[in-house]
Each structure stands twice: as structure tokens, then as C-alpha cells.
């Protein structure tokens, strides 16, 4: 029991520090852009072949929430998609049972 508590406490501590570090790095859009440019320059120094250009600051600002918009769009369409998949599954199961009953 004590060992499992120590393991859980250790995992929570490591996760907390990782989350804190990540929030410090990604705390603002300007800071994130700065970190991406540093990462890009360090990567280009150490990799001998050419890589595609990193997105510009303006392009990054315009697409900042595109992932969030895509996620909410998919969540909005999820109930209808689940209904359609359920109906197709039920029809498929019905057809399979009819075929097996012959």
C-alpha cells in the first residue's frame, strides 16, 4: 500500500513539474513563436539536408486555433455520425443474421 502511494505521489510530482514546464514554455503566442524559431535554427544546424521553412509569425497567428476549431467541429458532428454508424451496424447485423438463418 505504501509503495503504491509513493509511486502515485512520484508520478503526480513528475507530471506536475512537466505540466508547469510546458505551461511556462507555451505561456504566450510570442513565446511559442520564439521557441519554435530557436528549435528551427538548432535543427537546421544539426541536420545536413534541407527542411521545409517554418511557418511565419503571421501565418501562425491566423492558424493558431484551427486545431481547436476542427476538434469542436468534429464534436458537433459526432452524435449524427454515431447515429449513422449505429444504424449501419444494426442493418449489417440484421442482414448477417438473415443470411445465417437461411
Order of alpha helices (4+ residues) and beta strands (2+ residues): alpha-alpha-alpha-alpha
